Amino acid sequence: MTRVLVVEDEAQIARALQINLRVHGYEAITAPSGESALEAAARAPLDVVVLDLGLPGMDGVEVIRRLREWTSVPIIVLSARHAAEDKIEALDAGADDYVTKPFGLEELLARLRAAVRRGTVRPEAPRVQTADFSVDLAARRVVRDGADVRLTPTEWNILALLVRQPGTLVTQRELLTQVWGPAYAKETQYLRVYMAQLRRKLERDPSEPRHLKTEAGIGYRFDP
């Protein structure tokens, strides 16, 4: 059964969507806030997320960004915001589709079917465990020896990018572009500094890293 997470703070709308989706053969769960949505997504695999933007606390666009740090689950925005800039912001953040309220149920179901067809079949884990530390991508938390490790935003972005692709060589250019932006694609000294900082915080022996490996002149690789 296709599993749908409905993120909607208006209880009546959330309940109506849940009932209608179940009638049409979906397993539908609801979350009233961005924070609870991230927790639900981390607990069990999802096939698609239907997300309102106007949420209490964490805005829907930030929820999209946070999900995209570790999962490629299809995200359909269902929002009363009609402005082009709102649609562009949500799509640029990583949403796959955008439906405005009020909406027709048949249209939403068609978009759900399309999103599921396009969706990944690769299960994704928000938590990664190594022999020396653990990384919770959904909670943005790193634990070593039972204690939280404090990372700067830049350190976290580098680590998250590597951890999402275990065993894969990530080039210096890709890291620099993704973390700092295209204008920094050749600033390799930035990476050397931040990788050294990460190794000091995470590796048992930073001079002989076990998990954050360097491929000289090419890039870096995360080995669990």
QUIQUIZI-V94413 format. One record per backbone hydrogen bond with DSSP energy under -0.5 kcal/mol. NH is the residue of the N-H (numbers start at 0). CO is the residue of the C=O. E is the energy in kcal/mol with one decimal. If there is no record, write none. Layout:
# QUIQUIZI-V94413
{{NH,CO,E} {NH,CO,E}}
This chain:
# QUIQUIZI-V94413
{{3,1,-0.6} {3,26,-3.1} {4,47,-2.1} {5,3,-0.6} {5,28,-3.1} {6,4,-0.6} {6,49,-3.3} {7,5,-0.8} {7,30,-1.8} {10,8,-0.8} {13,9,-2.5} {14,10,-2.6} {15,11,-2.4} {16,12,-2.6} {17,13,-2.4} {18,14,-2.5} {19,15,-2.5} {20,16,-2.7} {21,17,-2.1} {22,18,-2.2} {23,19,-1.4} {24,21,-1.7} {25,20,-2.7} {26,1,-3.1} {27,25,-0.8} {28,3,-2.6} {30,5,-2.3} {33,55,-0.7} {36,32,-1.8} {37,33,-2.2} {38,34,-1.8} {39,35,-2.3} {40,36,-2.5} {41,37,-1.6} {42,38,-1.4} {43,39,-1.3} {46,2,-2.5} {47,2,-1.4} {48,73,-2.5} {49,4,-3.1} {50,48,-0.6} {50,75,-2.9} {51,6,-2.4} {54,52,-1.8} {57,55,-0.7} {59,52,-2.6} {62,58,-1.8} {63,59,-2.1} {64,60,-2.2} {65,61,-2.6} {66,62,-2.6} {67,63,-2.5} {68,64,-0.6} {68,65,-0.9} {69,66,-1.9} {70,66,-2.5} {73,46,-0.6} {75,48,-3.5} {76,74,-0.6} {76,96,-2.6} {77,50,-3.0} {78,98,-2.2} {81,79,-0.6} {86,82,-1.7} {87,83,-2.6} {88,84,-2.3} {89,85,-2.1} {90,86,-2.5} {91,87,-2.8} {92,88,-1.6} {93,89,-0.8} {93,90,-0.7} {94,89,-2.2} {95,74,-2.6} {96,74,-1.4} {98,76,-3.3} {100,78,-2.4} {107,103,-2.2} {108,104,-2.7} {109,105,-2.1} {110,106,-2.3} {111,107,-2.5} {112,108,-2.4} {113,109,-2.1} {114,110,-2.5} {115,111,-2.5} {116,112,-2.0} {117,113,-1.8} {118,114,-1.1} {122,120,-0.6} {125,123,-0.5} {127,134,-2.9} {129,132,-2.6} {133,142,-2.4} {134,127,-2.9} {135,140,-3.3} {136,125,-3.4} {136,134,-0.8} {137,125,-0.6} {139,135,-1.0} {140,135,-2.0} {142,133,-2.1} {143,146,-2.8} {146,143,-1.8} {148,141,-3.1} {149,147,-0.5} {150,148,-0.6} {155,151,-2.8} {156,152,-2.3} {157,153,-2.1} {158,154,-2.5} {159,155,-3.2} {160,156,-1.8} {161,157,-1.9} {162,158,-3.1} {163,159,-1.9} {164,161,-1.5} {165,162,-0.7} {166,221,-3.5} {167,164,-2.1} {169,167,-0.5} {169,219,-3.2} {170,168,-0.6} {171,217,-2.6} {174,170,-2.3} {175,171,-2.7} {176,172,-2.7} {177,173,-2.7} {178,174,-2.5} {179,175,-2.2} {180,175,-1.5} {183,180,-2.1} {184,181,-1.5} {186,183,-1.8} {187,185,-2.0} {189,186,-1.5} {190,186,-0.7} {191,187,-1.7} {192,188,-2.0} {193,189,-2.3} {194,190,-3.0} {195,191,-1.8} {196,192,-1.8} {197,193,-2.4} {198,194,-2.4} {199,195,-2.0} {200,196,-1.6} {201,197,-2.0} {202,198,-2.1} {207,204,-1.8} {208,205,-0.6} {212,210,-0.9} {212,220,-2.7} {214,218,-2.9} {215,213,-0.7} {217,214,-2.8} {218,214,-2.0} {219,169,-2.5} {220,212,-2.3} {221,167,-0.5} {222,210,-2.4} {222,220,-0.6} {223,221,-0.5}}
